[in-house]
Amino acid sequence: MGISVSLLDPADQGAVDEAYRIGAAVEATDLPDQPPYCRRRFEGLIRHPMAGVTTHWSLARLDGVPAGWLRLDLPQLDNTGNAHAELRVHPAYRRRGVGRALAGHGRRLLREAGRKRAAWSAVDALPGGPERDPAGAAFSAALGARPVLTAVRRRLAVDRLDHAGLDALLGTARTVAAGYRTVRWRDATPEEYVADVAHLEGRMMTDIPLGELEWEQERVDAERIRGVDRALDARGARRYHAGAVHEASGRLVAWTMLSFTASSDWQAWQQQTIVDPDHRGHRLGLLTKIENLRYVRAAEPALRAVDTYNAAENSHMIAINEQLGFRPVDGSTEWQATI
């Protein structure tokens, strides 16, 4: 029968279940230190794409057996020449042509959509770290992609936090941040901060290191933030936010977020942390991160680990994270190919 690839219909629960089982097997094999693959998040990815993004899912079968899937995210509000891809092949069916069949199918879809470039990430091992399958990098190179950005995943062991050290860091940060007050909220962004969060989110692709990745600044407004909130709610993500408000202007000028999947209580992801350029130098990034970590620990007592990715060249954020106790686990390379 060979390999067949077809678009996945989000209304076909049987196909969604098959794709979920593939993703769960990949996660358990490739990233065994992560919580079990979250079904609600996965189904939310399929049925509730992010605001301003069209998503195509495809399912591959090898001799009739579900063996892999491909997800293509096509931005509609900006980056209309770009796409982001995620390709997964069940560990039992690797090195049998499934990945190449999915990649070829995806290339055809992207050409039909007028996209010029596709980007994706592959996990790498770090010296002295846990083993990671190098096939993702080799496969990416074989497709003609080039490595454009390297990142490192760091983990904070919450049960080994240096509380006295955090107290000292927080005290210093509060002193340097005179004229600012911290605020906290859970899940959807309050109306009073949504415009400022949109402004900060819109700066992410300008302010963070992108290496050689060709990706435009994203157009983010309050409506888009609301759309993101709705998508994350549908996926069951629990989000904890902390921000710093400039008291003289009343504006939220720094913001950070930690998130949990619906099925995990012991592991969280440190997501965005950004400070408006006009308000840097007041340790607002450090201040909001510590405040948010304490907020989360009070609300989620089972929390044991927080993971985060940083571009290898993002020395400022890496320094903050290492002050908090984050330590390297593995790496990730962003690859980009011309369609």
C-alpha positions as CSV (number, residue, x, y, z in Angstrom):
1,M,0.0,0.0,0.0
2,G,2.9,2.4,0.6
3,I,2.6,5.9,2.1
4,S,-0.5,8.0,1.7
5,V,-0.9,11.6,2.9
6,S,-4.2,13.5,3.2
7,L,-5.5,16.6,4.9
8,L,-6.9,16.0,8.4
9,D,-10.5,17.0,8.9
10,P,-10.9,18.6,12.4
11,A,-14.4,17.2,12.5
12,D,-13.1,13.6,12.0
13,Q,-12.6,12.6,15.6
14,G,-11.1,9.2,14.6
15,A,-8.4,10.9,12.6
16,V,-7.8,13.4,15.4
17,D,-7.4,10.5,17.9
18,E,-4.9,8.9,15.5
19,A,-2.9,12.1,15.3
20,Y,-2.9,12.5,19.0
21,R,-1.5,9.0,19.6
22,I,1.3,9.8,17.2
23,G,2.1,13.0,19.0
24,A,2.0,11.3,22.4
25,A,4.4,8.6,21.3
26,V,6.8,11.2,19.9
27,E,6.8,13.3,23.0
28,A,7.3,10.3,25.3
29,T,10.3,9.1,23.2
30,D,12.0,12.4,22.3
31,L,11.3,14.5,25.5
32,P,10.8,12.0,28.3
33,D,11.3,14.6,31.0
34,Q,8.1,16.4,29.9
35,P,4.5,15.7,31.2
36,P,2.4,13.3,29.1
37,Y,1.1,14.9,25.9
38,C,-1.9,17.0,26.7
39,R,-5.0,15.9,24.7
40,R,-7.0,19.0,25.3
41,R,-4.1,21.2,24.1
42,F,-3.6,19.0,21.1
43,E,-7.3,19.1,20.0
44,G,-7.3,22.8,20.7
45,L,-4.4,23.3,18.4
46,I,-6.4,21.6,15.6
47,R,-9.7,23.2,16.2
48,H,-8.7,26.6,17.7
49,P,-5.8,28.1,15.8
50,M,-4.2,31.4,17.0
51,A,-5.8,34.6,16.0
52,G,-4.5,35.7,12.6
53,V,-3.2,32.2,11.6
54,T,-4.7,29.6,9.3
55,T,-3.6,26.1,10.1
56,H,-3.5,23.0,7.9
57,W,-3.0,19.5,9.3
58,S,-2.1,16.4,7.3
59,L,-2.0,12.8,8.4
60,A,0.3,10.2,6.8
61,R,-0.4,6.4,6.8
62,L,2.1,3.7,6.1
63,D,0.5,0.6,4.7
64,G,-2.8,2.0,6.1
65,V,-1.4,2.6,9.6
66,P,-1.3,6.2,11.0
67,A,2.4,7.0,11.1
68,G,2.9,10.7,11.1
69,W,1.4,14.2,10.8
70,L,2.3,17.7,9.6
71,R,1.0,21.0,10.9
72,L,1.4,24.1,8.9
73,D,0.7,27.6,10.4
74,L,0.2,30.3,7.8
75,P,0.1,33.9,9.3
76,Q,-2.6,36.0,7.7
77,L,-2.0,39.5,9.3
78,D,1.8,39.7,8.7
79,N,4.6,37.4,7.5
80,T,2.4,36.4,4.6
81,G,5.4,34.9,2.8
82,N,6.3,32.7,5.7
83,A,5.0,29.6,7.4
84,H,5.9,27.6,10.5
85,A,5.8,23.8,10.4
86,E,5.7,21.0,12.9
87,L,6.3,17.4,11.6
88,R,6.0,14.3,13.7
89,V,6.7,10.7,12.8
90,H,5.8,7.9,15.2
91,P,9.0,6.3,16.6
92,A,8.0,2.9,15.3
93,Y,7.8,4.1,11.7
94,R,10.8,6.4,11.4
95,R,13.4,6.1,8.6
96,R,10.8,4.6,6.2
97,G,10.0,7.6,4.1
98,V,7.1,9.0,6.1
99,G,8.8,12.3,7.0
100,R,9.8,12.9,3.4
101,A,6.3,12.2,2.2
102,L,4.9,14.7,4.6
103,A,7.5,17.3,3.8
104,G,6.8,16.9,0.0
105,H,3.1,17.2,0.7
106,G,3.7,20.3,2.8
107,R,5.9,21.9,0.2
108,R,3.1,21.6,-2.4
109,L,0.6,23.1,0.0
110,L,2.8,26.0,0.8
111,R,3.6,26.7,-2.9
112,E,-0.2,26.7,-3.6
113,A,-0.6,29.2,-0.8
114,G,2.1,31.5,-2.2
115,R,4.5,31.0,0.7
116,K,8.2,31.6,0.1
117,R,9.7,30.2,3.3
118,A,9.0,27.7,6.0
119,A,10.6,27.4,9.5
120,W,10.6,24.7,12.1
121,S,12.6,23.6,15.1
122,A,14.5,20.4,16.0
123,V,15.7,19.3,19.4
124,D,19.5,19.0,20.0
125,A,21.5,17.4,22.7
126,L,23.9,19.5,24.8
127,P,27.3,18.4,25.9
128,G,26.9,16.4,29.2
129,G,23.1,16.6,28.8
130,P,20.5,13.8,28.1
131,E,20.7,12.1,24.8
132,R,18.5,13.4,22.0
133,D,17.8,11.9,18.6
134,P,20.0,13.8,16.0
135,A,17.7,12.7,13.2
136,G,15.7,16.0,13.2
137,A,18.8,18.0,12.3
138,A,20.0,15.6,9.7
139,F,16.5,15.5,8.2
140,S,16.3,19.3,8.1
141,A,19.6,19.6,6.3
142,A,18.6,16.9,3.8
143,L,15.5,19.0,2.9
144,G,17.8,21.9,2.0
145,A,17.0,24.0,5.1
146,R,19.6,26.0,6.9
147,P,20.1,26.5,10.7
148,V,19.1,30.1,11.4
149,L,18.8,30.3,15.2
150,T,20.0,28.2,18.2
151,A,18.3,28.1,21.6
152,V,18.7,26.3,24.9
153,R,16.0,24.9,27.1
154,R,16.7,25.6,30.7
155,R,14.8,24.1,33.7
156,L,14.2,25.6,37.1
157,A,13.8,22.9,39.9
158,V,11.2,24.6,42.0
159,D,11.9,22.3,45.0
160,R,15.5,23.5,45.1
161,L,14.9,27.2,44.9
162,D,17.2,29.4,46.8
163,H,14.6,31.4,48.7
164,A,17.0,33.6,50.6
165,G,18.8,34.5,47.3
166,L,15.4,35.3,45.6
167,D,14.5,37.5,48.6
168,A,17.7,39.4,48.1
169,L,17.3,39.8,44.3
170,L,13.7,40.9,44.8
171,G,14.6,43.5,47.4
172,T,17.3,45.0,45.1
173,A,14.9,44.9,42.1
174,R,12.2,46.7,44.1
175,T,14.6,49.4,45.1
176,V,15.9,50.0,41.5
177,A,12.3,49.9,40.3
178,A,11.1,52.9,42.3
179,G,8.2,54.5,40.5
180,Y,6.8,51.2,39.3
181,R,4.3,48.9,40.9
182,T,3.7,45.3,40.1
183,V,0.3,43.8,39.1
184,R,-0.8,40.2,38.6
185,W,-3.6,38.4,36.9
186,R,-4.6,34.9,35.7
187,D,-5.6,33.8,32.1
188,A,-7.3,36.5,29.9
189,T,-5.7,40.0,29.9
190,P,-7.8,42.6,31.9
191,E,-9.2,45.3,29.8
192,E,-7.1,48.0,31.5
193,Y,-3.9,46.3,30.3
194,V,-4.8,44.8,26.9
195,A,-3.6,47.7,24.7
196,D,-0.2,47.7,26.6
197,V,0.1,43.9,26.3
198,A,-0.5,44.2,22.6
199,H,2.2,46.8,22.3
200,L,4.7,44.7,24.2
201,E,3.8,41.5,22.4
202,G,4.2,43.3,19.1
203,R,7.8,44.2,20.0
204,M,8.8,40.6,20.6
205,M,10.0,39.8,17.1
206,T,11.9,43.2,17.1
207,D,13.5,42.9,20.5
208,I,14.5,39.2,20.8
209,P,17.4,37.8,18.9
210,L,16.3,36.1,15.7
211,G,19.7,35.1,14.3
212,E,19.3,34.7,10.5
213,L,15.6,33.8,10.8
214,E,13.6,35.8,8.2
215,W,10.5,36.8,10.1
216,E,8.8,40.2,10.2
217,Q,7.6,42.2,13.2
218,E,4.1,41.0,14.0
219,R,1.1,43.3,13.9
220,V,-0.5,42.9,17.3
221,D,-3.5,44.9,18.6
222,A,-6.1,44.4,21.4
223,E,-8.3,42.3,19.1
224,R,-5.5,39.9,18.3
225,I,-4.7,39.6,22.0
226,R,-8.3,38.7,22.7
227,G,-8.2,36.1,20.0
228,V,-5.1,34.5,21.5
229,D,-6.8,34.5,24.9
230,R,-9.8,32.6,23.4
231,A,-7.6,30.1,21.7
232,L,-5.6,29.4,24.9
233,D,-8.7,29.1,26.9
234,A,-10.1,26.5,24.5
235,R,-6.8,24.6,24.9
236,G,-7.2,24.6,28.6
237,A,-4.0,26.6,29.2
238,R,-3.7,28.1,32.7
239,R,-1.7,31.4,32.5
240,Y,-0.2,33.4,35.2
241,H,0.9,37.0,34.5
242,A,2.9,39.7,36.3
243,G,3.5,43.1,35.0
244,A,5.1,46.4,36.0
245,V,3.0,49.6,35.8
246,H,4.8,53.0,35.4
247,E,3.1,55.0,38.1
248,A,3.6,58.4,36.4
249,S,1.9,57.3,33.1
250,G,-0.3,54.4,34.3
251,R,1.0,52.2,31.5
252,L,2.0,48.6,31.8
253,V,5.6,48.6,30.6
254,A,6.8,45.2,31.5
255,W,5.1,41.8,31.3
256,T,5.9,38.1,31.9
257,M,3.8,35.0,31.7
258,L,4.0,31.4,33.0
259,S,1.6,28.7,31.6
260,F,0.5,25.2,32.3
261,T,-1.2,22.7,30.0
262,A,-4.6,21.4,31.1
263,S,-3.2,18.0,32.0
264,S,-0.2,19.0,34.0
265,D,0.1,20.4,37.5
266,W,3.9,19.8,38.1
267,Q,5.5,21.5,35.1
268,A,5.0,25.0,33.6
269,W,6.5,27.0,30.8
270,Q,8.1,30.4,31.3
271,Q,6.7,32.2,28.3
272,Q,7.1,35.9,27.2
273,T,9.1,38.3,29.3
274,I,9.5,41.8,27.8
275,V,10.2,45.3,29.0
276,D,9.4,48.4,27.0
277,P,12.7,49.9,25.7
278,D,12.0,53.3,27.4
279,H,11.8,51.6,30.8
280,R,14.8,49.3,30.7
281,G,17.5,49.5,33.3
282,H,15.1,49.2,36.3
283,R,15.3,45.4,36.7
284,L,11.7,45.1,35.7
285,G,12.3,41.8,34.0
286,L,13.8,40.3,37.1
287,L,11.2,41.9,39.3
288,T,8.2,40.6,37.3
289,K,9.6,37.1,37.0
290,I,10.2,36.7,40.7
291,E,6.8,38.1,41.5
292,N,5.1,35.8,39.0
293,L,7.0,32.7,40.2
294,R,5.7,33.4,43.7
295,Y,2.2,34.0,42.4
296,V,2.3,30.6,40.6
297,R,3.8,28.7,43.5
298,A,1.0,29.9,45.8
299,A,-1.7,28.9,43.3
300,E,-0.1,25.7,42.0
301,P,1.5,23.9,45.0
302,A,2.3,20.8,42.9
303,L,4.6,22.7,40.7
304,R,8.1,21.1,40.5
305,A,9.7,22.4,37.3
306,V,9.6,25.4,35.0
307,D,11.0,25.2,31.5
308,T,12.0,28.0,29.2
309,Y,13.8,28.5,25.9
310,N,16.2,31.3,25.2
311,A,18.1,32.1,22.0
312,A,21.8,31.3,22.7
313,E,22.7,34.9,22.0
314,N,20.1,36.4,24.3
315,S,22.7,36.9,27.1
316,H,20.6,39.4,29.1
317,M,17.6,37.1,29.6
318,I,19.9,34.1,30.1
319,A,21.6,36.0,32.9
320,I,18.3,36.7,34.6
321,N,17.1,33.1,34.3
322,E,20.4,31.7,35.7
323,Q,20.1,34.1,38.6
324,L,16.7,32.5,39.4
325,G,18.2,29.0,39.2
326,F,17.4,27.8,35.6
327,R,20.0,25.3,34.3
328,P,20.5,24.0,30.7
329,V,18.8,20.7,29.7
330,D,18.9,20.5,25.9
331,G,19.0,22.7,22.8
332,S,16.8,23.5,19.9
333,T,17.7,24.7,16.4
334,E,15.3,26.7,14.2
335,W,15.7,25.7,10.6
336,Q,14.3,27.7,7.6
337,A,13.9,26.5,4.0
338,T,13.0,28.3,0.8
339,I,9.9,26.9,-0.8
